[in-house]
Amino acid sequence: MVIEGRLAGLLDVDDPEERFTMLYDQYYRSVLGYVLLRVEQGVAEDVCSETFLVAWRRLDELPEQVLPWLLGVARNKLAKQREVRYRRKDLVERIAVLTSEQEHVAWDVAEHVVDREQAISALRALPEKDVEAMILATWYGLTPDQAATVMGCSARAFNVRLHRARKRLSGRLRQEAGAARRPVRPARSRFAEES
């Protein structure tokens, strides 16, 4: 999913309501999608409303890169709404929901279930900041500078965080795959021992 970093023509519009409408139409779904990865629908809609209220109030002060700024505002709103533990649990559940059955029709169902469960288990084991760094880089396609803005750190710190997150995820996936491949020995039957 590639997201345009700038809203073309936003600065050329004099009417604030029209400018805000353009901003809202362009970025609402992206902001809502970002928030839905962390909380349920109702809370996500509230956070989006609060985010765009901030955008309306600061319409004349918006940075050139609007999306990272909006995601940063949404992130701060989320931090005020939820406890870290609950947000992390819900985030993993939202990621699991994102995979549709239609995308995997040709896959072996049993293999898909095992792979999905391993991925979910590996993600659950990671710190929330690791998961968020990977989502910003892969799902949203943000540059390190943009993702760093969202996470409130430097681009260098974001790159280090992303590298470590990928390394941890890779290790967890190997652990999960290894655990799934261990053969289960059938219990010895007492009838087999008697013969």
PyMOL commands that place a pseudoatom at each C-alpha (Angstrom):
pseudoatom trace, name=CA, resn=MET, resi=1, chain=A, elem=C, hetatm=0, pos=[0.000, 0.000, 0.000]
pseudoatom trace, name=CA, resn=VAL, resi=2, chain=A, elem=C, hetatm=0, pos=[1.698, 3.201, -1.165]
pseudoatom trace, name=CA, resn=ILE, resi=3, chain=A, elem=C, hetatm=0, pos=[0.507, 6.399, 0.404]
pseudoatom trace, name=CA, resn=GLU, resi=4, chain=A, elem=C, hetatm=0, pos=[1.159, 9.802, -1.102]
pseudoatom trace, name=CA, resn=GLY, resi=5, chain=A, elem=C, hetatm=0, pos=[3.138, 11.969, 1.314]
pseudoatom trace, name=CA, resn=ARG, resi=6, chain=A, elem=C, hetatm=0, pos=[1.763, 15.316, 0.128]
pseudoatom trace, name=CA, resn=LEU, resi=7, chain=A, elem=C, hetatm=0, pos=[-1.713, 16.480, -0.615]
pseudoatom trace, name=CA, resn=ALA, resi=8, chain=A, elem=C, hetatm=0, pos=[-1.387, 18.009, -4.069]
pseudoatom trace, name=CA, resn=GLY, resi=9, chain=A, elem=C, hetatm=0, pos=[-3.025, 21.409, -4.327]
pseudoatom trace, name=CA, resn=LEU, resi=10, chain=A, elem=C, hetatm=0, pos=[-3.888, 21.743, -0.624]
pseudoatom trace, name=CA, resn=LEU, resi=11, chain=A, elem=C, hetatm=0, pos=[-1.875, 24.919, -0.256]
pseudoatom trace, name=CA, resn=ASP, resi=12, chain=A, elem=C, hetatm=0, pos=[-3.415, 26.397, -3.415]
pseudoatom trace, name=CA, resn=VAL, resi=13, chain=A, elem=C, hetatm=0, pos=[-6.944, 26.419, -1.955]
pseudoatom trace, name=CA, resn=ASP, resi=14, chain=A, elem=C, hetatm=0, pos=[-7.942, 29.618, -0.132]
pseudoatom trace, name=CA, resn=ASP, resi=15, chain=A, elem=C, hetatm=0, pos=[-11.221, 28.429, 1.398]
pseudoatom trace, name=CA, resn=PRO, resi=16, chain=A, elem=C, hetatm=0, pos=[-10.432, 26.716, 4.742]
pseudoatom trace, name=CA, resn=GLU, resi=17, chain=A, elem=C, hetatm=0, pos=[-13.478, 24.441, 4.573]
pseudoatom trace, name=CA, resn=GLU, resi=18, chain=A, elem=C, hetatm=0, pos=[-12.582, 23.262, 1.087]
pseudoatom trace, name=CA, resn=ARG, resi=19, chain=A, elem=C, hetatm=0, pos=[-8.952, 22.753, 2.125]
pseudoatom trace, name=CA, resn=PHE, resi=20, chain=A, elem=C, hetatm=0, pos=[-10.041, 20.725, 5.156]
pseudoatom trace, name=CA, resn=THR, resi=21, chain=A, elem=C, hetatm=0, pos=[-12.447, 18.670, 3.032]
pseudoatom trace, name=CA, resn=MET, resi=22, chain=A, elem=C, hetatm=0, pos=[-9.588, 17.828, 0.656]
pseudoatom trace, name=CA, resn=LEU, resi=23, chain=A, elem=C, hetatm=0, pos=[-7.369, 16.869, 3.592]
pseudoatom trace, name=CA, resn=TYR, resi=24, chain=A, elem=C, hetatm=0, pos=[-10.102, 14.739, 5.153]
pseudoatom trace, name=CA, resn=ASP, resi=25, chain=A, elem=C, hetatm=0, pos=[-11.015, 12.992, 1.885]
pseudoatom trace, name=CA, resn=GLN, resi=26, chain=A, elem=C, hetatm=0, pos=[-7.375, 12.191, 1.150]
pseudoatom trace, name=CA, resn=TYR, resi=27, chain=A, elem=C, hetatm=0, pos=[-6.255, 10.924, 4.556]
pseudoatom trace, name=CA, resn=TYR, resi=28, chain=A, elem=C, hetatm=0, pos=[-9.228, 9.792, 6.658]
pseudoatom trace, name=CA, resn=ARG, resi=29, chain=A, elem=C, hetatm=0, pos=[-9.055, 6.151, 5.544]
pseudoatom trace, name=CA, resn=SER, resi=30, chain=A, elem=C, hetatm=0, pos=[-5.306, 5.990, 6.140]
pseudoatom trace, name=CA, resn=VAL, resi=31, chain=A, elem=C, hetatm=0, pos=[-5.617, 7.446, 9.629]
pseudoatom trace, name=CA, resn=LEU, resi=32, chain=A, elem=C, hetatm=0, pos=[-8.597, 5.217, 10.439]
pseudoatom trace, name=CA, resn=GLY, resi=33, chain=A, elem=C, hetatm=0, pos=[-6.708, 2.155, 9.187]
pseudoatom trace, name=CA, resn=TYR, resi=34, chain=A, elem=C, hetatm=0, pos=[-3.731, 3.051, 11.351]
pseudoatom trace, name=CA, resn=VAL, resi=35, chain=A, elem=C, hetatm=0, pos=[-5.941, 3.457, 14.419]
pseudoatom trace, name=CA, resn=LEU, resi=36, chain=A, elem=C, hetatm=0, pos=[-7.970, 0.293, 13.694]
pseudoatom trace, name=CA, resn=LEU, resi=37, chain=A, elem=C, hetatm=0, pos=[-4.780, -1.712, 14.049]
pseudoatom trace, name=CA, resn=ARG, resi=38, chain=A, elem=C, hetatm=0, pos=[-4.811, -0.745, 17.703]
pseudoatom trace, name=CA, resn=VAL, resi=39, chain=A, elem=C, hetatm=0, pos=[-8.412, -0.362, 18.915]
pseudoatom trace, name=CA, resn=GLU, resi=40, chain=A, elem=C, hetatm=0, pos=[-11.954, -1.401, 18.101]
pseudoatom trace, name=CA, resn=GLN, resi=41, chain=A, elem=C, hetatm=0, pos=[-14.117, 0.436, 15.552]
pseudoatom trace, name=CA, resn=GLY, resi=42, chain=A, elem=C, hetatm=0, pos=[-15.925, 2.822, 17.904]
pseudoatom trace, name=CA, resn=VAL, resi=43, chain=A, elem=C, hetatm=0, pos=[-12.783, 4.014, 19.660]
pseudoatom trace, name=CA, resn=ALA, resi=44, chain=A, elem=C, hetatm=0, pos=[-10.964, 4.264, 16.317]
pseudoatom trace, name=CA, resn=GLU, resi=45, chain=A, elem=C, hetatm=0, pos=[-13.650, 6.555, 14.918]
pseudoatom trace, name=CA, resn=ASP, resi=46, chain=A, elem=C, hetatm=0, pos=[-13.430, 8.757, 18.034]
pseudoatom trace, name=CA, resn=VAL, resi=47, chain=A, elem=C, hetatm=0, pos=[-9.643, 8.976, 17.752]
pseudoatom trace, name=CA, resn=CYS, resi=48, chain=A, elem=C, hetatm=0, pos=[-9.946, 9.883, 14.053]
pseudoatom trace, name=CA, resn=SER, resi=49, chain=A, elem=C, hetatm=0, pos=[-12.479, 12.596, 14.869]
pseudoatom trace, name=CA, resn=GLU, resi=50, chain=A, elem=C, hetatm=0, pos=[-10.155, 14.041, 17.498]
pseudoatom trace, name=CA, resn=THR, resi=51, chain=A, elem=C, hetatm=0, pos=[-7.217, 13.840, 15.080]
pseudoatom trace, name=CA, resn=PHE, resi=52, chain=A, elem=C, hetatm=0, pos=[-9.026, 15.729, 12.352]
pseudoatom trace, name=CA, resn=LEU, resi=53, chain=A, elem=C, hetatm=0, pos=[-10.296, 18.267, 14.888]
pseudoatom trace, name=CA, resn=VAL, resi=54, chain=A, elem=C, hetatm=0, pos=[-6.649, 19.045, 15.663]
pseudoatom trace, name=CA, resn=ALA, resi=55, chain=A, elem=C, hetatm=0, pos=[-5.981, 19.261, 11.909]
pseudoatom trace, name=CA, resn=TRP, resi=56, chain=A, elem=C, hetatm=0, pos=[-8.893, 21.707, 11.512]
pseudoatom trace, name=CA, resn=ARG, resi=57, chain=A, elem=C, hetatm=0, pos=[-7.598, 23.890, 14.342]
pseudoatom trace, name=CA, resn=ARG, resi=58, chain=A, elem=C, hetatm=0, pos=[-4.096, 23.891, 12.857]
pseudoatom trace, name=CA, resn=LEU, resi=59, chain=A, elem=C, hetatm=0, pos=[-5.108, 24.010, 9.213]
pseudoatom trace, name=CA, resn=ASP, resi=60, chain=A, elem=C, hetatm=0, pos=[-2.847, 26.986, 8.491]
pseudoatom trace, name=CA, resn=GLU, resi=61, chain=A, elem=C, hetatm=0, pos=[0.107, 25.360, 10.285]
pseudoatom trace, name=CA, resn=LEU, resi=62, chain=A, elem=C, hetatm=0, pos=[0.078, 21.921, 8.635]
pseudoatom trace, name=CA, resn=PRO, resi=63, chain=A, elem=C, hetatm=0, pos=[3.483, 20.590, 7.618]
pseudoatom trace, name=CA, resn=GLU, resi=64, chain=A, elem=C, hetatm=0, pos=[4.296, 19.725, 4.022]
pseudoatom trace, name=CA, resn=GLN, resi=65, chain=A, elem=C, hetatm=0, pos=[4.278, 16.007, 4.891]
pseudoatom trace, name=CA, resn=VAL, resi=66, chain=A, elem=C, hetatm=0, pos=[0.718, 15.802, 6.200]
pseudoatom trace, name=CA, resn=LEU, resi=67, chain=A, elem=C, hetatm=0, pos=[0.262, 12.038, 6.646]
pseudoatom trace, name=CA, resn=PRO, resi=68, chain=A, elem=C, hetatm=0, pos=[3.104, 11.460, 9.131]
pseudoatom trace, name=CA, resn=TRP, resi=69, chain=A, elem=C, hetatm=0, pos=[1.872, 14.451, 11.115]
pseudoatom trace, name=CA, resn=LEU, resi=70, chain=A, elem=C, hetatm=0, pos=[-1.714, 13.130, 11.161]
pseudoatom trace, name=CA, resn=LEU, resi=71, chain=A, elem=C, hetatm=0, pos=[-0.527, 9.678, 12.199]
pseudoatom trace, name=CA, resn=GLY, resi=72, chain=A, elem=C, hetatm=0, pos=[1.543, 11.283, 14.967]
pseudoatom trace, name=CA, resn=VAL, resi=73, chain=A, elem=C, hetatm=0, pos=[-1.501, 13.173, 16.245]
pseudoatom trace, name=CA, resn=ALA, resi=74, chain=A, elem=C, hetatm=0, pos=[-3.565, 9.987, 16.103]
pseudoatom trace, name=CA, resn=ARG, resi=75, chain=A, elem=C, hetatm=0, pos=[-0.846, 8.114, 17.965]
pseudoatom trace, name=CA, resn=ASN, resi=76, chain=A, elem=C, hetatm=0, pos=[-0.838, 10.714, 20.739]
pseudoatom trace, name=CA, resn=LYS, resi=77, chain=A, elem=C, hetatm=0, pos=[-4.628, 10.544, 20.971]
pseudoatom trace, name=CA, resn=LEU, resi=78, chain=A, elem=C, hetatm=0, pos=[-4.427, 6.777, 21.262]
pseudoatom trace, name=CA, resn=ALA, resi=79, chain=A, elem=C, hetatm=0, pos=[-1.899, 7.015, 24.064]
pseudoatom trace, name=CA, resn=LYS, resi=80, chain=A, elem=C, hetatm=0, pos=[-4.378, 9.058, 26.062]
pseudoatom trace, name=CA, resn=GLN, resi=81, chain=A, elem=C, hetatm=0, pos=[-7.246, 6.628, 25.405]
pseudoatom trace, name=CA, resn=ARG, resi=82, chain=A, elem=C, hetatm=0, pos=[-5.814, 3.203, 26.133]
pseudoatom trace, name=CA, resn=GLU, resi=83, chain=A, elem=C, hetatm=0, pos=[-3.556, 1.335, 28.451]
pseudoatom trace, name=CA, resn=VAL, resi=84, chain=A, elem=C, hetatm=0, pos=[-0.525, -0.137, 26.707]
pseudoatom trace, name=CA, resn=ARG, resi=85, chain=A, elem=C, hetatm=0, pos=[-1.450, -3.724, 27.545]
pseudoatom trace, name=CA, resn=TYR, resi=86, chain=A, elem=C, hetatm=0, pos=[-4.931, -3.541, 26.054]
pseudoatom trace, name=CA, resn=ARG, resi=87, chain=A, elem=C, hetatm=0, pos=[-3.748, -1.732, 22.900]
pseudoatom trace, name=CA, resn=ARG, resi=88, chain=A, elem=C, hetatm=0, pos=[-1.074, -4.351, 22.245]
pseudoatom trace, name=CA, resn=LYS, resi=89, chain=A, elem=C, hetatm=0, pos=[-3.523, -7.252, 22.538]
pseudoatom trace, name=CA, resn=ASP, resi=90, chain=A, elem=C, hetatm=0, pos=[-6.035, -5.569, 20.259]
pseudoatom trace, name=CA, resn=LEU, resi=91, chain=A, elem=C, hetatm=0, pos=[-3.355, -4.666, 17.706]
pseudoatom trace, name=CA, resn=VAL, resi=92, chain=A, elem=C, hetatm=0, pos=[-2.408, -8.297, 17.209]
pseudoatom trace, name=CA, resn=GLU, resi=93, chain=A, elem=C, hetatm=0, pos=[-6.062, -9.253, 16.786]
pseudoatom trace, name=CA, resn=ARG, resi=94, chain=A, elem=C, hetatm=0, pos=[-6.537, -6.532, 14.162]
pseudoatom trace, name=CA, resn=ILE, resi=95, chain=A, elem=C, hetatm=0, pos=[-3.508, -7.752, 12.213]
pseudoatom trace, name=CA, resn=ALA, resi=96, chain=A, elem=C, hetatm=0, pos=[-4.970, -11.246, 12.197]
pseudoatom trace, name=CA, resn=VAL, resi=97, chain=A, elem=C, hetatm=0, pos=[-8.267, -9.919, 10.822]
pseudoatom trace, name=CA, resn=LEU, resi=98, chain=A, elem=C, hetatm=0, pos=[-6.490, -8.183, 7.934]
pseudoatom trace, name=CA, resn=THR, resi=99, chain=A, elem=C, hetatm=0, pos=[-5.775, -11.447, 6.136]
pseudoatom trace, name=CA, resn=SER, resi=100, chain=A, elem=C, hetatm=0, pos=[-8.784, -12.351, 4.047]
pseudoatom trace, name=CA, resn=GLU, resi=101, chain=A, elem=C, hetatm=0, pos=[-9.794, -15.859, 3.097]
pseudoatom trace, name=CA, resn=GLN, resi=102, chain=A, elem=C, hetatm=0, pos=[-10.023, -14.885, -0.584]
pseudoatom trace, name=CA, resn=GLU, resi=103, chain=A, elem=C, hetatm=0, pos=[-6.296, -14.118, -0.725]
pseudoatom trace, name=CA, resn=HIS, resi=104, chain=A, elem=C, hetatm=0, pos=[-5.467, -17.654, 0.339]
pseudoatom trace, name=CA, resn=VAL, resi=105, chain=A, elem=C, hetatm=0, pos=[-7.925, -19.810, -1.627]
pseudoatom trace, name=CA, resn=ALA, resi=106, chain=A, elem=C, hetatm=0, pos=[-5.131, -21.642, -3.452]
pseudoatom trace, name=CA, resn=TRP, resi=107, chain=A, elem=C, hetatm=0, pos=[-3.223, -22.384, -0.239]
pseudoatom trace, name=CA, resn=ASP, resi=108, chain=A, elem=C, hetatm=0, pos=[-3.506, -25.593, 1.674]
pseudoatom trace, name=CA, resn=VAL, resi=109, chain=A, elem=C, hetatm=0, pos=[-5.887, -24.686, 4.486]
pseudoatom trace, name=CA, resn=ALA, resi=110, chain=A, elem=C, hetatm=0, pos=[-4.046, -26.596, 7.204]
pseudoatom trace, name=CA, resn=GLU, resi=111, chain=A, elem=C, hetatm=0, pos=[-0.729, -25.051, 6.197]
pseudoatom trace, name=CA, resn=HIS, resi=112, chain=A, elem=C, hetatm=0, pos=[-2.295, -21.590, 6.176]
pseudoatom trace, name=CA, resn=VAL, resi=113, chain=A, elem=C, hetatm=0, pos=[-3.733, -22.044, 9.666]
pseudoatom trace, name=CA, resn=VAL, resi=114, chain=A, elem=C, hetatm=0, pos=[-0.378, -23.179, 11.047]
pseudoatom trace, name=CA, resn=ASP, resi=115, chain=A, elem=C, hetatm=0, pos=[1.514, -20.327, 9.340]
pseudoatom trace, name=CA, resn=ARG, resi=116, chain=A, elem=C, hetatm=0, pos=[-1.000, -17.739, 10.508]
pseudoatom trace, name=CA, resn=GLU, resi=117, chain=A, elem=C, hetatm=0, pos=[-0.972, -19.010, 14.086]
pseudoatom trace, name=CA, resn=GLN, resi=118, chain=A, elem=C, hetatm=0, pos=[2.832, -18.980, 14.095]
pseudoatom trace, name=CA, resn=ALA, resi=119, chain=A, elem=C, hetatm=0, pos=[2.894, -15.399, 12.794]
pseudoatom trace, name=CA, resn=ILE, resi=120, chain=A, elem=C, hetatm=0, pos=[0.324, -14.233, 15.344]
pseudoatom trace, name=CA, resn=SER, resi=121, chain=A, elem=C, hetatm=0, pos=[2.184, -15.946, 18.151]
pseudoatom trace, name=CA, resn=ALA, resi=122, chain=A, elem=C, hetatm=0, pos=[5.479, -14.397, 17.021]
pseudoatom trace, name=CA, resn=LEU, resi=123, chain=A, elem=C, hetatm=0, pos=[3.904, -10.924, 16.825]
pseudoatom trace, name=CA, resn=ARG, resi=124, chain=A, elem=C, hetatm=0, pos=[2.355, -11.284, 20.286]
pseudoatom trace, name=CA, resn=ALA, resi=125, chain=A, elem=C, hetatm=0, pos=[5.784, -11.973, 21.702]
pseudoatom trace, name=CA, resn=LEU, resi=126, chain=A, elem=C, hetatm=0, pos=[7.223, -8.714, 20.346]
pseudoatom trace, name=CA, resn=PRO, resi=127, chain=A, elem=C, hetatm=0, pos=[7.152, -5.370, 22.137]
pseudoatom trace, name=CA, resn=GLU, resi=128, chain=A, elem=C, hetatm=0, pos=[4.478, -2.962, 20.849]
pseudoatom trace, name=CA, resn=LYS, resi=129, chain=A, elem=C, hetatm=0, pos=[7.071, -0.519, 19.494]
pseudoatom trace, name=CA, resn=ASP, resi=130, chain=A, elem=C, hetatm=0, pos=[8.605, -3.286, 17.362]
pseudoatom trace, name=CA, resn=VAL, resi=131, chain=A, elem=C, hetatm=0, pos=[5.250, -4.148, 15.822]
pseudoatom trace, name=CA, resn=GLU, resi=132, chain=A, elem=C, hetatm=0, pos=[4.438, -0.487, 15.239]
pseudoatom trace, name=CA, resn=ALA, resi=133, chain=A, elem=C, hetatm=0, pos=[7.793, 0.163, 13.523]
pseudoatom trace, name=CA, resn=MET, resi=134, chain=A, elem=C, hetatm=0, pos=[7.219, -2.738, 11.127]
pseudoatom trace, name=CA, resn=ILE, resi=135, chain=A, elem=C, hetatm=0, pos=[3.664, -1.608, 10.359]
pseudoatom trace, name=CA, resn=LEU, resi=136, chain=A, elem=C, hetatm=0, pos=[4.719, 1.961, 9.613]
pseudoatom trace, name=CA, resn=ALA, resi=137, chain=A, elem=C, hetatm=0, pos=[7.505, 0.801, 7.302]
pseudoatom trace, name=CA, resn=THR, resi=138, chain=A, elem=C, hetatm=0, pos=[5.704, -2.018, 5.504]
pseudoatom trace, name=CA, resn=TRP, resi=139, chain=A, elem=C, hetatm=0, pos=[1.949, -1.450, 5.658]
pseudoatom trace, name=CA, resn=TYR, resi=140, chain=A, elem=C, hetatm=0, pos=[2.030, 2.338, 5.332]
pseudoatom trace, name=CA, resn=GLY, resi=141, chain=A, elem=C, hetatm=0, pos=[5.237, 2.551, 3.285]
pseudoatom trace, name=CA, resn=LEU, resi=142, chain=A, elem=C, hetatm=0, pos=[6.536, 5.480, 5.307]
pseudoatom trace, name=CA, resn=THR, resi=143, chain=A, elem=C, hetatm=0, pos=[10.139, 6.582, 4.946]
pseudoatom trace, name=CA, resn=PRO, resi=144, chain=A, elem=C, hetatm=0, pos=[12.329, 6.405, 8.068]
pseudoatom trace, name=CA, resn=ASP, resi=145, chain=A, elem=C, hetatm=0, pos=[11.951, 10.187, 8.516]
pseudoatom trace, name=CA, resn=GLN, resi=146, chain=A, elem=C, hetatm=0, pos=[8.160, 9.983, 8.290]
pseudoatom trace, name=CA, resn=ALA, resi=147, chain=A, elem=C, hetatm=0, pos=[7.901, 6.955, 10.570]
pseudoatom trace, name=CA, resn=ALA, resi=148, chain=A, elem=C, hetatm=0, pos=[10.242, 8.619, 13.067]
pseudoatom trace, name=CA, resn=THR, resi=149, chain=A, elem=C, hetatm=0, pos=[7.887, 11.609, 13.150]
pseudoatom trace, name=CA, resn=VAL, resi=150, chain=A, elem=C, hetatm=0, pos=[4.970, 9.312, 13.984]
pseudoatom trace, name=CA, resn=MET, resi=151, chain=A, elem=C, hetatm=0, pos=[6.901, 7.477, 16.701]
pseudoatom trace, name=CA, resn=GLY, resi=152, chain=A, elem=C, hetatm=0, pos=[8.467, 10.611, 18.150]
pseudoatom trace, name=CA, resn=CYS, resi=153, chain=A, elem=C, hetatm=0, pos=[12.102, 9.642, 17.632]
pseudoatom trace, name=CA, resn=SER, resi=154, chain=A, elem=C, hetatm=0, pos=[14.950, 10.373, 15.216]
pseudoatom trace, name=CA, resn=ALA, resi=155, chain=A, elem=C, hetatm=0, pos=[15.181, 8.632, 11.835]
pseudoatom trace, name=CA, resn=ARG, resi=156, chain=A, elem=C, hetatm=0, pos=[18.343, 6.899, 13.010]
pseudoatom trace, name=CA, resn=ALA, resi=157, chain=A, elem=C, hetatm=0, pos=[16.615, 5.608, 16.144]
pseudoatom trace, name=CA, resn=PHE, resi=158, chain=A, elem=C, hetatm=0, pos=[13.703, 4.428, 14.002]
pseudoatom trace, name=CA, resn=ASN, resi=159, chain=A, elem=C, hetatm=0, pos=[16.057, 2.542, 11.652]
pseudoatom trace, name=CA, resn=VAL, resi=160, chain=A, elem=C, hetatm=0, pos=[17.721, 0.839, 14.615]
pseudoatom trace, name=CA, resn=ARG, resi=161, chain=A, elem=C, hetatm=0, pos=[14.307, -0.001, 16.101]
pseudoatom trace, name=CA, resn=LEU, resi=162, chain=A, elem=C, hetatm=0, pos=[13.092, -1.408, 12.771]
pseudoatom trace, name=CA, resn=HIS, resi=163, chain=A, elem=C, hetatm=0, pos=[16.243, -3.493, 12.291]
pseudoatom trace, name=CA, resn=ARG, resi=164, chain=A, elem=C, hetatm=0, pos=[15.964, -4.945, 15.792]
pseudoatom trace, name=CA, resn=ALA, resi=165, chain=A, elem=C, hetatm=0, pos=[12.232, -5.556, 15.362]
pseudoatom trace, name=CA, resn=ARG, resi=166, chain=A, elem=C, hetatm=0, pos=[12.792, -7.505, 12.151]
pseudoatom trace, name=CA, resn=LYS, resi=167, chain=A, elem=C, hetatm=0, pos=[15.571, -9.488, 13.787]
pseudoatom trace, name=CA, resn=ARG, resi=168, chain=A, elem=C, hetatm=0, pos=[13.357, -10.331, 16.783]
pseudoatom trace, name=CA, resn=LEU, resi=169, chain=A, elem=C, hetatm=0, pos=[10.451, -11.288, 14.534]
pseudoatom trace, name=CA, resn=SER, resi=170, chain=A, elem=C, hetatm=0, pos=[12.678, -13.514, 12.423]
pseudoatom trace, name=CA, resn=GLY, resi=171, chain=A, elem=C, hetatm=0, pos=[13.958, -15.260, 15.538]
pseudoatom trace, name=CA, resn=ARG, resi=172, chain=A, elem=C, hetatm=0, pos=[10.456, -15.718, 16.924]
pseudoatom trace, name=CA, resn=LEU, resi=173, chain=A, elem=C, hetatm=0, pos=[9.208, -17.107, 13.602]
pseudoatom trace, name=CA, resn=ARG, resi=174, chain=A, elem=C, hetatm=0, pos=[12.071, -19.612, 13.561]
pseudoatom trace, name=CA, resn=GLN, resi=175, chain=A, elem=C, hetatm=0, pos=[11.182, -20.641, 17.115]
pseudoatom trace, name=CA, resn=GLU, resi=176, chain=A, elem=C, hetatm=0, pos=[7.504, -20.981, 16.218]
pseudoatom trace, name=CA, resn=ALA, resi=177, chain=A, elem=C, hetatm=0, pos=[8.288, -22.979, 13.078]
pseudoatom trace, name=CA, resn=GLY, resi=178, chain=A, elem=C, hetatm=0, pos=[10.643, -25.245, 15.008]
pseudoatom trace, name=CA, resn=ALA, resi=179, chain=A, elem=C, hetatm=0, pos=[8.030, -25.901, 17.665]
pseudoatom trace, name=CA, resn=ALA, resi=180, chain=A, elem=C, hetatm=0, pos=[5.451, -26.731, 14.999]
pseudoatom trace, name=CA, resn=ARG, resi=181, chain=A, elem=C, hetatm=0, pos=[7.758, -29.203, 13.253]
pseudoatom trace, name=CA, resn=ARG, resi=182, chain=A, elem=C, hetatm=0, pos=[8.671, -31.240, 16.325]
pseudoatom trace, name=CA, resn=PRO, resi=183, chain=A, elem=C, hetatm=0, pos=[7.207, -34.676, 15.833]
pseudoatom trace, name=CA, resn=VAL, resi=184, chain=A, elem=C, hetatm=0, pos=[4.691, -35.798, 18.354]
pseudoatom trace, name=CA, resn=ARG, resi=185, chain=A, elem=C, hetatm=0, pos=[5.424, -39.309, 19.519]
pseudoatom trace, name=CA, resn=PRO, resi=186, chain=A, elem=C, hetatm=0, pos=[2.369, -41.431, 19.889]
pseudoatom trace, name=CA, resn=ALA, resi=187, chain=A, elem=C, hetatm=0, pos=[1.800, -42.709, 23.375]
pseudoatom trace, name=CA, resn=ARG, resi=188, chain=A, elem=C, hetatm=0, pos=[2.680, -46.332, 23.762]
pseudoatom trace, name=CA, resn=SER, resi=189, chain=A, elem=C, hetatm=0, pos=[-0.371, -48.422, 24.010]
pseudoatom trace, name=CA, resn=ARG, resi=190, chain=A, elem=C, hetatm=0, pos=[-0.557, -50.848, 26.888]
pseudoatom trace, name=CA, resn=PHE, resi=191, chain=A, elem=C, hetatm=0, pos=[-1.884, -53.371, 24.352]
pseudoatom trace, name=CA, resn=ALA, resi=192, chain=A, elem=C, hetatm=0, pos=[1.355, -53.108, 22.372]
pseudoatom trace, name=CA, resn=GLU, resi=193, chain=A, elem=C, hetatm=0, pos=[3.349, -53.803, 25.532]
pseudoatom trace, name=CA, resn=GLU, resi=194, chain=A, elem=C, hetatm=0, pos=[1.346, -56.924, 26.349]
pseudoatom trace, name=CA, resn=SER, resi=195, chain=A, elem=C, hetatm=0, pos=[1.959, -58.635, 23.035]
for i in range(1, 195): cmd.bond("trace and resi %d" % i, "trace and resi %d" % (i + 1))
show_as sticks, trace
zoom trace
